[in-house]
Amino acid sequence: MATTVQEAPGRSKSGLFIPDYVFVEPHALDYPLGKELYQRFQREGIPIQMTTSHNQVRGIPGETDAEKYRNAKRTLVIGVRKTLKFETSKPSAEYAIPLATGCVGHCHYCYLNTNVGSRPYIRIYVNTDEIFAQAKTYIEERAGEITRFEAACTSDPVSIEHITGNLKRAIEFMGEQEWGRLRFVTKFHHVDSLLDARHKGHTRFRFSMNADYVIKNFEPGTSSFSERLEAAGKVAKAGYPLGFILAPLYWFEGWEEGYTDLLERLREQLVPEAMEDLTFELIQHRFTKIAKSLILQRYPKTKLEMNEEERKYKWGKYGKGKYVYPDVKAKALQAHLEKEISRLFPQARVEYFT
């Protein structure tokens, strides 16, 4: 049985993430949010240490690498985002907007196992005005055409929104941009604080969904399918354009029935408002050699299949590549999902399969 948000360590009874340890960059105290959070965690009695850089945090307790990893996932680092050059985020968006790095969930397959490597702690950035000013510059450079920003490339912003409020700020900032749009995806159901945001339809709110087999075996520390679905209904009623990312599409025994069941439950339980502007994004399971090594080290009992001999090697940018399904399996996954989405959600748009 997978760990739910209620069962995960470092969580309140409502399932909200509560850090066990907090590190603060001195310069973060020059910003209102940094000062507010420092005082808040002091009042709550959570251990606070200063750190020279959010990229080099030392002093997270643990005797073994496994203990240090678990404790790092329960550590919050309050810092200033100094690099304001945004990364690209194809095919989801033109740019990734950096609100945070690291995730409180424990999804075995997550690419952050590689991306954050030895720094799995949760980093939040308090200089949001500077980040939004940079986003505005990118928007103005492309004035006349829409510029999309992905807010969940390196984190799940909903999982820490009760701490930072940065996602709501980003939503309302983008609501004022004629040519700017925001996108993010979450596996968490804590959306109530975002329902009254002045989004003006400029933010697409997406939920990551999967077959029961994947959620139960590979997504501990996240909200359940039913919790995510209920949250999606709230979001749709609040007027947000809605989307679902089905990822990673995973080949398991009975996968066709599993994904059909997932989509049929979505169709049965989604509120009518959700159907008006609905999108799907389809992403097959992939891994790198580095990710495989880290996953097996951090989750030694995982059932995640990562046999390179049964995969196709796909080259990416910077001369690096990843293991994906061979064409026959990939095309079977794509064809089945697209057929069922067309049958159950004829008005929806499949944005891509990768």
Short mmCIF file of the C-alpha atoms (twelve columns), coordinates in Angstrom:
data_MODEL
# 
_entry.id   MODEL 
# 
loop_
_atom_site.group_PDB 
_atom_site.id 
_atom_site.type_symbol 
_atom_site.label_atom_id 
_atom_site.label_alt_id 
_atom_site.label_comp_id 
_atom_site.label_asym_id 
_atom_site.label_seq_id 
_atom_site.Cartn_x 
_atom_site.Cartn_y 
_atom_site.Cartn_z 
_atom_site.pdbx_PDB_model_num 
ATOM 1   C CA . MET A 1   0.000   0.000  0.000   1 
ATOM 2   C CA . ALA A 2   1.435   3.360  -0.989  1 
ATOM 3   C CA . THR A 3   2.060   6.082  1.530   1 
ATOM 4   C CA . THR A 4   -0.570  8.808  1.284   1 
ATOM 5   C CA . VAL A 5   0.039   12.421 2.144   1 
ATOM 6   C CA . GLN A 6   -1.565  11.809 5.522   1 
ATOM 7   C CA . GLU A 7   0.861   8.979  6.278   1 
ATOM 8   C CA . ALA A 8   4.014   10.643 5.011   1 
ATOM 9   C CA . PRO A 9   6.553   11.983 7.501   1 
ATOM 10  C CA . GLY A 10  6.787   15.733 7.899   1 
ATOM 11  C CA . ARG A 11  3.068   16.264 7.241   1 
ATOM 12  C CA . SER A 12  0.236   17.776 9.260   1 
ATOM 13  C CA . LYS A 13  -3.043  15.914 9.800   1 
ATOM 14  C CA . SER A 14  -4.392  17.634 6.677   1 
ATOM 15  C CA . GLY A 15  -1.488  16.234 4.670   1 
ATOM 16  C CA . LEU A 16  0.274   19.581 4.295   1 
ATOM 17  C CA . PHE A 17  4.057   19.522 4.254   1 
ATOM 18  C CA . ILE A 18  5.734   20.742 7.439   1 
ATOM 19  C CA . PRO A 19  9.536   20.942 7.337   1 
ATOM 20  C CA . ASP A 20  11.572  19.292 10.064  1 
ATOM 21  C CA . TYR A 21  14.561  21.504 9.328   1 
ATOM 22  C CA . VAL A 22  14.891  24.989 7.839   1 
ATOM 23  C CA . PHE A 23  17.959  26.666 6.315   1 
ATOM 24  C CA . VAL A 24  18.031  30.351 5.391   1 
ATOM 25  C CA . GLU A 25  20.333  32.375 3.164   1 
ATOM 26  C CA . PRO A 26  21.164  35.667 4.959   1 
ATOM 27  C CA . HIS A 27  20.206  37.713 1.877   1 
ATOM 28  C CA . ALA A 28  16.729  36.122 1.918   1 
ATOM 29  C CA . LEU A 29  15.990  38.166 5.051   1 
ATOM 30  C CA . ASP A 30  16.176  41.315 2.904   1 
ATOM 31  C CA . TYR A 31  12.890  40.285 1.290   1 
ATOM 32  C CA . PRO A 32  9.482   40.455 3.031   1 
ATOM 33  C CA . LEU A 33  8.660   36.793 2.398   1 
ATOM 34  C CA . GLY A 34  12.051  35.645 3.677   1 
ATOM 35  C CA . LYS A 35  11.697  37.653 6.868   1 
ATOM 36  C CA . GLU A 36  8.095   36.493 7.362   1 
ATOM 37  C CA . LEU A 37  9.000   32.812 6.997   1 
ATOM 38  C CA . TYR A 38  12.056  33.123 9.262   1 
ATOM 39  C CA . GLN A 39  9.895   34.606 12.032  1 
ATOM 40  C CA . ARG A 40  7.130   32.064 11.453  1 
ATOM 41  C CA . PHE A 41  9.398   29.032 11.773  1 
ATOM 42  C CA . GLN A 42  11.045  30.570 14.832  1 
ATOM 43  C CA . ARG A 43  7.634   30.845 16.481  1 
ATOM 44  C CA . GLU A 44  6.813   27.247 15.539  1 
ATOM 45  C CA . GLY A 45  10.033  25.973 17.081  1 
ATOM 46  C CA . ILE A 46  11.386  24.386 13.912  1 
ATOM 47  C CA . PRO A 47  15.219  24.231 13.929  1 
ATOM 48  C CA . ILE A 48  16.690  27.009 11.754  1 
ATOM 49  C CA . GLN A 49  20.260  27.303 10.491  1 
ATOM 50  C CA . MET A 50  21.861  29.901 8.248   1 
ATOM 51  C CA . THR A 51  23.529  28.793 5.013   1 
ATOM 52  C CA . THR A 52  25.738  30.730 2.631   1 
ATOM 53  C CA . SER A 53  23.993  29.325 -0.453  1 
ATOM 54  C CA . HIS A 54  20.798  27.431 -1.206  1 
ATOM 55  C CA . ASN A 55  22.896  25.335 -3.584  1 
ATOM 56  C CA . GLN A 56  25.323  24.116 -0.910  1 
ATOM 57  C CA . VAL A 57  23.438  23.223 2.239   1 
ATOM 58  C CA . ARG A 58  25.464  21.377 4.837   1 
ATOM 59  C CA . GLY A 59  24.381  20.025 8.182   1 
ATOM 60  C CA . ILE A 60  21.305  17.982 7.269   1 
ATOM 61  C CA . PRO A 61  21.366  15.159 9.846   1 
ATOM 62  C CA . GLY A 62  21.710  11.471 9.049   1 
ATOM 63  C CA . GLU A 63  24.214  8.673  9.634   1 
ATOM 64  C CA . THR A 64  23.752  6.998  6.254   1 
ATOM 65  C CA . ASP A 65  23.081  8.297  2.742   1 
ATOM 66  C CA . ALA A 66  19.550  6.912  2.967   1 
ATOM 67  C CA . GLU A 67  18.891  8.784  6.229   1 
ATOM 68  C CA . LYS A 68  20.345  12.000 4.828   1 
ATOM 69  C CA . TYR A 69  18.143  11.661 1.744   1 
ATOM 70  C CA . ARG A 70  14.976  11.148 3.807   1 
ATOM 71  C CA . ASN A 71  15.846  14.093 6.039   1 
ATOM 72  C CA . ALA A 72  16.703  16.269 3.047   1 
ATOM 73  C CA . LYS A 73  13.227  15.656 1.640   1 
ATOM 74  C CA . ARG A 74  11.895  17.115 4.907   1 
ATOM 75  C CA . THR A 75  14.185  20.141 4.756   1 
ATOM 76  C CA . LEU A 76  13.141  23.592 3.525   1 
ATOM 77  C CA . VAL A 77  15.731  26.056 2.264   1 
ATOM 78  C CA . ILE A 78  14.740  29.724 1.948   1 
ATOM 79  C CA . GLY A 79  16.862  31.455 -0.655  1 
ATOM 80  C CA . VAL A 80  17.222  34.054 -3.378  1 
ATOM 81  C CA . ARG A 81  17.135  33.028 -7.024  1 
ATOM 82  C CA . LYS A 82  20.234  34.699 -8.412  1 
ATOM 83  C CA . THR A 83  20.139  33.193 -11.916 1 
ATOM 84  C CA . LEU A 84  17.266  34.907 -13.675 1 
ATOM 85  C CA . LYS A 85  17.842  33.388 -17.076 1 
ATOM 86  C CA . PHE A 86  14.889  31.035 -17.502 1 
ATOM 87  C CA . GLU A 87  15.370  27.562 -18.956 1 
ATOM 88  C CA . THR A 88  13.277  26.485 -21.918 1 
ATOM 89  C CA . SER A 89  10.466  24.032 -21.220 1 
ATOM 90  C CA . LYS A 90  9.430   22.350 -24.450 1 
ATOM 91  C CA . PRO A 91  6.962   20.937 -25.330 1 
ATOM 92  C CA . SER A 92  4.946   22.262 -22.400 1 
ATOM 93  C CA . ALA A 93  5.902   25.937 -22.589 1 
ATOM 94  C CA . GLU A 94  8.418   28.444 -23.896 1 
ATOM 95  C CA . TYR A 95  10.045  28.967 -20.492 1 
ATOM 96  C CA . ALA A 96  10.238  27.476 -17.001 1 
ATOM 97  C CA . ILE A 97  9.495   30.082 -14.329 1 
ATOM 98  C CA . PRO A 98  11.588  29.280 -11.230 1 
ATOM 99  C CA . LEU A 99  9.489   29.506 -8.069  1 
ATOM 100 C CA . ALA A 100 11.018  26.529 -6.247  1 
ATOM 101 C CA . THR A 101 13.291  23.525 -6.709  1 
ATOM 102 C CA . GLY A 102 12.731  20.070 -5.222  1 
ATOM 103 C CA . CYS A 103 9.561   18.208 -4.304  1 
ATOM 104 C CA . VAL A 104 8.088   16.856 -1.086  1 
ATOM 105 C CA . GLY A 105 6.741   13.732 -2.821  1 
ATOM 106 C CA . HIS A 106 8.593   10.425 -3.150  1 
ATOM 107 C CA . CYS A 107 7.687   9.319  -6.681  1 
ATOM 108 C CA . HIS A 108 10.157  6.580  -7.547  1 
ATOM 109 C CA . TYR A 109 10.376  7.441  -11.251 1 
ATOM 110 C CA . CYS A 110 10.726  11.235 -10.896 1 
ATOM 111 C CA . TYR A 111 13.310  12.916 -13.125 1 
ATOM 112 C CA . LEU A 112 14.193  15.187 -10.198 1 
ATOM 113 C CA . ASN A 113 16.161  12.220 -8.860  1 
ATOM 114 C CA . THR A 114 18.656  13.195 -11.546 1 
ATOM 115 C CA . ASN A 115 18.044  16.928 -11.856 1 
ATOM 116 C CA . VAL A 116 18.542  17.781 -8.194  1 
ATOM 117 C CA . GLY A 117 20.979  14.907 -7.599  1 
ATOM 118 C CA . SER A 118 22.653  15.382 -4.242  1 
ATOM 119 C CA . ARG A 119 20.384  18.311 -3.336  1 
ATOM 120 C CA . PRO A 120 16.922  16.801 -2.839  1 
ATOM 121 C CA . TYR A 121 15.901  19.382 -0.235  1 
ATOM 122 C CA . ILE A 122 13.101  21.847 -1.024  1 
ATOM 123 C CA . ARG A 123 14.341  25.264 -2.128  1 
ATOM 124 C CA . ILE A 124 11.928  28.195 -2.264  1 
ATOM 125 C CA . TYR A 125 12.767  31.607 -3.681  1 
ATOM 126 C CA . VAL A 126 11.661  34.813 -1.995  1 
ATOM 127 C CA . ASN A 127 12.632  37.368 -4.683  1 
ATOM 128 C CA . THR A 128 9.443   36.860 -6.662  1 
ATOM 129 C CA . ASP A 129 9.222   40.480 -7.877  1 
ATOM 130 C CA . GLU A 130 12.558  40.040 -9.639  1 
ATOM 131 C CA . ILE A 131 11.442  36.708 -11.103 1 
ATOM 132 C CA . PHE A 132 8.189   38.225 -12.388 1 
ATOM 133 C CA . ALA A 133 10.064  41.208 -13.855 1 
ATOM 134 C CA . GLN A 134 12.211  38.787 -15.837 1 
ATOM 135 C CA . ALA A 135 9.100   36.936 -17.009 1 
ATOM 136 C CA . LYS A 136 7.650   40.247 -18.185 1 
ATOM 137 C CA . THR A 137 10.819  40.904 -20.182 1 
ATOM 138 C CA . TYR A 138 10.427  37.561 -21.959 1 
ATOM 139 C CA . ILE A 139 6.763   38.334 -22.663 1 
ATOM 140 C CA . GLU A 140 7.611   41.733 -24.128 1 
ATOM 141 C CA . GLU A 141 10.279  40.220 -26.378 1 
ATOM 142 C CA . ARG A 142 7.543   38.079 -27.980 1 
ATOM 143 C CA . ALA A 143 4.711   40.628 -27.831 1 
ATOM 144 C CA . GLY A 144 2.035   39.727 -30.340 1 
ATOM 145 C CA . GLU A 145 2.216   36.025 -29.610 1 
ATOM 146 C CA . ILE A 146 1.532   34.059 -26.429 1 
ATOM 147 C CA . THR A 147 4.471   33.195 -24.162 1 
ATOM 148 C CA . ARG A 148 3.802   30.251 -21.850 1 
ATOM 149 C CA . PHE A 149 5.595   29.676 -18.555 1 
ATOM 150 C CA . GLU A 150 5.762   26.294 -16.815 1 
ATOM 151 C CA . ALA A 151 5.881   26.608 -13.010 1 
ATOM 152 C CA . ALA A 152 6.355   22.910 -12.183 1 
ATOM 153 C CA . CYS A 153 9.536   21.943 -14.039 1 
ATOM 154 C CA . THR A 154 11.620  21.536 -10.891 1 
ATOM 155 C CA . SER A 155 9.006   21.234 -8.148  1 
ATOM 156 C CA . ASP A 156 5.351   20.709 -7.324  1 
ATOM 157 C CA . PRO A 157 4.354   24.268 -6.396  1 
ATOM 158 C CA . VAL A 158 0.962   23.283 -4.952  1 
ATOM 159 C CA . SER A 159 2.646   21.125 -2.295  1 
ATOM 160 C CA . ILE A 160 4.366   24.171 -0.740  1 
ATOM 161 C CA . GLU A 161 1.841   26.896 -1.573  1 
ATOM 162 C CA . HIS A 162 0.611   26.999 2.045   1 
ATOM 163 C CA . ILE A 163 4.147   28.058 2.995   1 
ATOM 164 C CA . THR A 164 5.058   30.523 0.246   1 
ATOM 165 C CA . GLY A 165 1.923   31.861 -1.467  1 
ATOM 166 C CA . ASN A 166 4.166   32.249 -4.525  1 
ATOM 167 C CA . LEU A 167 1.930   30.301 -6.869  1 
ATOM 168 C CA . LYS A 168 -1.043  32.567 -6.227  1 
ATOM 169 C CA . ARG A 169 1.202   35.581 -6.787  1 
ATOM 170 C CA . ALA A 170 2.352   34.095 -10.095 1 
ATOM 171 C CA . ILE A 171 -1.229  33.329 -11.156 1 
ATOM 172 C CA . GLU A 172 -2.368  36.887 -10.450 1 
ATOM 173 C CA . PHE A 173 0.719   38.386 -12.094 1 
ATOM 174 C CA . MET A 174 0.069   36.367 -15.243 1 
ATOM 175 C CA . GLY A 175 -3.608  37.304 -15.132 1 
ATOM 176 C CA . GLU A 176 -2.517  40.865 -15.891 1 
ATOM 177 C CA . GLN A 177 -0.335  39.919 -18.874 1 
ATOM 178 C CA . GLU A 178 -2.047  40.184 -22.244 1 
ATOM 179 C CA . TRP A 179 0.466   37.851 -23.895 1 
ATOM 180 C CA . GLY A 180 1.569   35.769 -20.905 1 
ATOM 181 C CA . ARG A 181 0.182   32.420 -19.746 1 
ATOM 182 C CA . LEU A 182 1.051   30.208 -16.778 1 
ATOM 183 C CA . ARG A 183 0.942   26.430 -16.573 1 
ATOM 184 C CA . PHE A 184 1.737   24.002 -13.792 1 
ATOM 185 C CA . VAL A 185 0.989   20.432 -12.798 1 
ATOM 186 C CA . THR A 186 0.465   18.871 -9.390  1 
ATOM 187 C CA . LYS A 187 -0.114  15.572 -7.615  1 
ATOM 188 C CA . PHE A 188 -1.566  17.334 -4.577  1 
ATOM 189 C CA . HIS A 189 -5.115  18.366 -3.713  1 
ATOM 190 C CA . HIS A 190 -4.461  21.432 -1.543  1 
ATOM 191 C CA . VAL A 191 -5.950  23.958 -3.970  1 
ATOM 192 C CA . ASP A 192 -8.414  25.933 -1.836  1 
ATOM 193 C CA . SER A 193 -6.186  29.002 -1.435  1 
ATOM 194 C CA . LEU A 194 -5.951  29.292 -5.240  1 
ATOM 195 C CA . LEU A 195 -9.649  29.163 -6.030  1 
ATOM 196 C CA . ASP A 196 -10.249 32.909 -5.580  1 
ATOM 197 C CA . ALA A 197 -7.083  33.993 -7.428  1 
ATOM 198 C CA . ARG A 198 -7.631  36.575 -10.171 1 
ATOM 199 C CA . HIS A 199 -6.422  34.277 -12.944 1 
ATOM 200 C CA . LYS A 200 -8.548  35.701 -15.785 1 
ATOM 201 C CA . GLY A 201 -8.250  32.382 -17.600 1 
ATOM 202 C CA . HIS A 202 -4.511  32.867 -18.149 1 
ATOM 203 C CA . THR A 203 -3.413  29.866 -16.052 1 
ATOM 204 C CA . ARG A 204 -3.911  26.241 -17.040 1 
ATOM 205 C CA . PHE A 205 -4.180  24.125 -13.907 1 
ATOM 206 C CA . ARG A 206 -3.132  20.518 -14.595 1 
ATOM 207 C CA . PHE A 207 -3.215  17.394 -12.497 1 
ATOM 208 C CA . SER A 208 -0.916  14.431 -12.908 1 
ATOM 209 C CA . MET A 209 -3.012  11.269 -13.080 1 
ATOM 210 C CA . ASN A 210 -2.180  7.622  -13.573 1 
ATOM 211 C CA . ALA A 211 -3.489  4.092  -13.406 1 
ATOM 212 C CA . ASP A 212 -4.015  2.649  -9.918  1 
ATOM 213 C CA . TYR A 213 -1.020  0.338  -10.356 1 
ATOM 214 C CA . VAL A 214 1.343   3.280  -10.850 1 
ATOM 215 C CA . ILE A 215 -0.083  5.465  -8.070  1 
ATOM 216 C CA . LYS A 216 -0.048  2.646  -5.523  1 
ATOM 217 C CA . ASN A 217 3.432   1.371  -6.344  1 
ATOM 218 C CA . PHE A 218 5.407   4.438  -7.359  1 
ATOM 219 C CA . GLU A 219 3.852   7.626  -5.934  1 
ATOM 220 C CA . PRO A 220 4.181   7.600  -2.118  1 
ATOM 221 C CA . GLY A 221 3.801   10.906 -0.332  1 
ATOM 222 C CA . THR A 222 1.260   12.318 -2.814  1 
ATOM 223 C CA . SER A 223 -2.508  12.831 -2.796  1 
ATOM 224 C CA . SER A 224 -4.736  9.952  -3.824  1 
ATOM 225 C CA . PHE A 225 -6.472  9.691  -7.199  1 
ATOM 226 C CA . SER A 226 -9.840  10.609 -5.656  1 
ATOM 227 C CA . GLU A 227 -8.356  13.630 -3.840  1 
ATOM 228 C CA . ARG A 228 -6.771  14.906 -7.048  1 
ATOM 229 C CA . LEU A 229 -10.025 14.375 -8.953  1 
ATOM 230 C CA . GLU A 230 -12.050 16.268 -6.341  1 
ATOM 231 C CA . ALA A 231 -9.513  19.115 -6.490  1 
ATOM 232 C CA . ALA A 232 -9.772  19.168 -10.285 1 
ATOM 233 C CA . GLY A 233 -13.501 19.702 -9.952  1 
ATOM 234 C CA . LYS A 234 -12.952 22.667 -7.632  1 
ATOM 235 C CA . VAL A 235 -10.440 24.169 -10.028 1 
ATOM 236 C CA . ALA A 236 -12.778 23.815 -13.011 1 
ATOM 237 C CA . LYS A 237 -15.628 25.455 -11.092 1 
ATOM 238 C CA . ALA A 238 -13.263 28.338 -10.295 1 
ATOM 239 C CA . GLY A 239 -12.927 28.975 -14.023 1 
ATOM 240 C CA . TYR A 240 -9.406  27.722 -14.617 1 
ATOM 241 C CA . PRO A 241 -8.665  25.977 -17.912 1 
ATOM 242 C CA . LEU A 242 -8.002  22.377 -16.845 1 
ATOM 243 C CA . GLY A 243 -5.605  19.724 -18.038 1 
ATOM 244 C CA . PHE A 244 -4.389  16.249 -17.152 1 
ATOM 245 C CA . ILE A 245 -0.888  14.926 -17.599 1 
ATOM 246 C CA . LEU A 246 -0.900  11.146 -17.859 1 
ATOM 247 C CA . ALA A 247 2.654   10.380 -16.857 1 
ATOM 248 C CA . PRO A 248 4.590   8.306  -16.786 1 
ATOM 249 C CA . LEU A 249 2.696   6.003  -19.103 1 
ATOM 250 C CA . TYR A 250 3.962   2.689  -17.811 1 
ATOM 251 C CA . TRP A 251 3.836   -0.777 -19.358 1 
ATOM 252 C CA . PHE A 252 2.546   -3.205 -16.731 1 
ATOM 253 C CA . GLU A 253 0.439   -6.352 -16.886 1 
ATOM 254 C CA . GLY A 254 -3.096  -5.179 -17.633 1 
ATOM 255 C CA . TRP A 255 -2.022  -1.663 -18.654 1 
ATOM 256 C CA . GLU A 256 -4.739  -1.292 -21.285 1 
ATOM 257 C CA . GLU A 257 -7.524  -2.021 -18.810 1 
ATOM 258 C CA . GLY A 258 -5.771  0.110  -16.194 1 
ATOM 259 C CA . TYR A 259 -5.608  3.211  -18.359 1 
ATOM 260 C CA . THR A 260 -9.126  2.722  -19.697 1 
ATOM 261 C CA . ASP A 261 -10.365 2.497  -16.103 1 
ATOM 262 C CA . LEU A 262 -8.491  5.693  -15.243 1 
ATOM 263 C CA . LEU A 263 -10.074 7.622  -18.110 1 
ATOM 264 C CA . GLU A 264 -13.553 6.232  -17.486 1 
ATOM 265 C CA . ARG A 265 -13.395 7.318  -13.844 1 
ATOM 266 C CA . LEU A 266 -12.278 10.765 -14.947 1 
ATOM 267 C CA . ARG A 267 -15.213 10.956 -17.350 1 
ATOM 268 C CA . GLU A 268 -17.749 9.757  -14.800 1 
ATOM 269 C CA . GLN A 269 -16.706 12.065 -11.996 1 
ATOM 270 C CA . LEU A 270 -15.513 15.270 -13.635 1 
ATOM 271 C CA . VAL A 271 -17.840 18.258 -13.284 1 
ATOM 272 C CA . PRO A 272 -19.351 19.638 -16.527 1 
ATOM 273 C CA . GLU A 273 -17.270 22.829 -16.272 1 
ATOM 274 C CA . ALA A 274 -14.107 20.765 -16.724 1 
ATOM 275 C CA . MET A 275 -15.109 19.681 -20.226 1 
ATOM 276 C CA . GLU A 276 -15.171 23.183 -21.707 1 
ATOM 277 C CA . ASP A 277 -11.424 23.577 -22.265 1 
ATOM 278 C CA . LEU A 278 -9.695  20.314 -21.429 1 
ATOM 279 C CA . THR A 279 -6.233  19.148 -22.455 1 
ATOM 280 C CA . PHE A 280 -4.220  15.951 -22.096 1 
ATOM 281 C CA . GLU A 281 -0.448  15.492 -22.201 1 
ATOM 282 C CA . LEU A 282 0.963   11.986 -22.611 1 
ATOM 283 C CA . ILE A 283 4.476   11.136 -21.433 1 
ATOM 284 C CA . GLN A 284 5.914   7.622  -21.536 1 
ATOM 285 C CA . HIS A 285 8.175   6.355  -18.764 1 
ATOM 286 C CA . ARG A 286 11.860  7.099  -19.260 1 
ATOM 287 C CA . PHE A 287 15.026  6.977  -17.195 1 
ATOM 288 C CA . THR A 288 18.738  7.673  -17.437 1 
ATOM 289 C CA . LYS A 289 21.597  5.550  -16.144 1 
ATOM 290 C CA . ILE A 290 22.226  8.111  -13.397 1 
ATOM 291 C CA . ALA A 291 18.555  8.177  -12.438 1 
ATOM 292 C CA . LYS A 292 18.403  4.381  -12.293 1 
ATOM 293 C CA . SER A 293 21.364  4.275  -9.924  1 
ATOM 294 C CA . LEU A 294 19.892  6.932  -7.646  1 
ATOM 295 C CA . ILE A 295 16.405  5.389  -7.670  1 
ATOM 296 C CA . LEU A 296 17.728  1.956  -6.680  1 
ATOM 297 C CA . GLN A 297 19.815  3.558  -3.955  1 
ATOM 298 C CA . ARG A 298 16.952  5.637  -2.552  1 
ATOM 299 C CA . TYR A 299 14.102  3.163  -3.094  1 
ATOM 300 C CA . PRO A 300 15.826  -0.245 -3.012  1 
ATOM 301 C CA . LYS A 301 12.530  -2.166 -2.854  1 
ATOM 302 C CA . THR A 302 10.970  -0.407 -5.844  1 
ATOM 303 C CA . LYS A 303 9.066   -2.470 -8.414  1 
ATOM 304 C CA . LEU A 304 9.965   0.052  -11.120 1 
ATOM 305 C CA . GLU A 305 11.159  -1.774 -14.235 1 
ATOM 306 C CA . MET A 306 14.379  -0.240 -15.615 1 
ATOM 307 C CA . ASN A 307 15.922  -2.921 -17.816 1 
ATOM 308 C CA . GLU A 308 18.045  -1.136 -20.437 1 
ATOM 309 C CA . GLU A 309 18.007  -4.180 -22.719 1 
ATOM 310 C CA . GLU A 310 14.252  -3.867 -23.100 1 
ATOM 311 C CA . ARG A 311 14.349  -0.166 -23.899 1 
ATOM 312 C CA . LYS A 312 15.274  2.167  -26.737 1 
ATOM 313 C CA . TYR A 313 17.974  4.773  -26.184 1 
ATOM 314 C CA . LYS A 314 16.781  8.227  -27.192 1 
ATOM 315 C CA . TRP A 315 19.335  10.992 -27.589 1 
ATOM 316 C CA . GLY A 316 18.508  14.372 -26.073 1 
ATOM 317 C CA . LYS A 317 20.102  17.786 -25.962 1 
ATOM 318 C CA . TYR A 318 23.680  18.319 -24.746 1 
ATOM 319 C CA . GLY A 319 24.641  14.880 -26.065 1 
ATOM 320 C CA . LYS A 320 22.778  13.093 -23.291 1 
ATOM 321 C CA . GLY A 321 20.030  10.553 -23.700 1 
ATOM 322 C CA . LYS A 322 17.470  8.449  -21.878 1 
ATOM 323 C CA . TYR A 323 15.871  5.045  -22.085 1 
ATOM 324 C CA . VAL A 324 12.294  5.019  -23.403 1 
ATOM 325 C CA . TYR A 325 10.052  2.217  -24.615 1 
ATOM 326 C CA . PRO A 326 10.850  0.659  -28.011 1 
ATOM 327 C CA . ASP A 327 8.723   2.003  -30.843 1 
ATOM 328 C CA . VAL A 328 6.256   -0.890 -30.812 1 
ATOM 329 C CA . LYS A 329 5.378   -0.374 -27.146 1 
ATOM 330 C CA . ALA A 330 5.446   3.430  -27.351 1 
ATOM 331 C CA . LYS A 331 3.081   3.452  -30.325 1 
ATOM 332 C CA . ALA A 332 0.762   0.972  -28.595 1 
ATOM 333 C CA . LEU A 333 0.595   3.216  -25.511 1 
ATOM 334 C CA . GLN A 334 -0.030  6.300  -27.636 1 
ATOM 335 C CA . ALA A 335 -2.684  4.674  -29.820 1 
ATOM 336 C CA . HIS A 336 -4.615  3.241  -26.876 1 
ATOM 337 C CA . LEU A 337 -4.586  6.445  -24.839 1 
ATOM 338 C CA . GLU A 338 -5.521  8.662  -27.788 1 
ATOM 339 C CA . LYS A 339 -8.337  6.307  -28.815 1 
ATOM 340 C CA . GLU A 340 -9.830  6.242  -25.327 1 
ATOM 341 C CA . ILE A 341 -9.469  9.998  -24.838 1 
ATOM 342 C CA . SER A 342 -11.235 10.575 -28.167 1 
ATOM 343 C CA . ARG A 343 -14.028 8.190  -27.132 1 
ATOM 344 C CA . LEU A 344 -14.561 9.629  -23.659 1 
ATOM 345 C CA . PHE A 345 -13.550 13.270 -24.133 1 
ATOM 346 C CA . PRO A 346 -14.324 14.098 -27.787 1 
ATOM 347 C CA . GLN A 347 -13.890 17.850 -27.228 1 
ATOM 348 C CA . ALA A 348 -10.543 17.533 -25.412 1 
ATOM 349 C CA . ARG A 349 -7.194  18.226 -27.029 1 
ATOM 350 C CA . VAL A 350 -4.174  15.917 -26.777 1 
ATOM 351 C CA . GLU A 351 -1.280  18.378 -26.776 1 
ATOM 352 C CA . TYR A 352 1.516   15.880 -27.340 1 
ATOM 353 C CA . PHE A 353 2.867   12.392 -26.758 1 
ATOM 354 C CA . THR A 354 6.522   12.053 -25.892 1 
# 
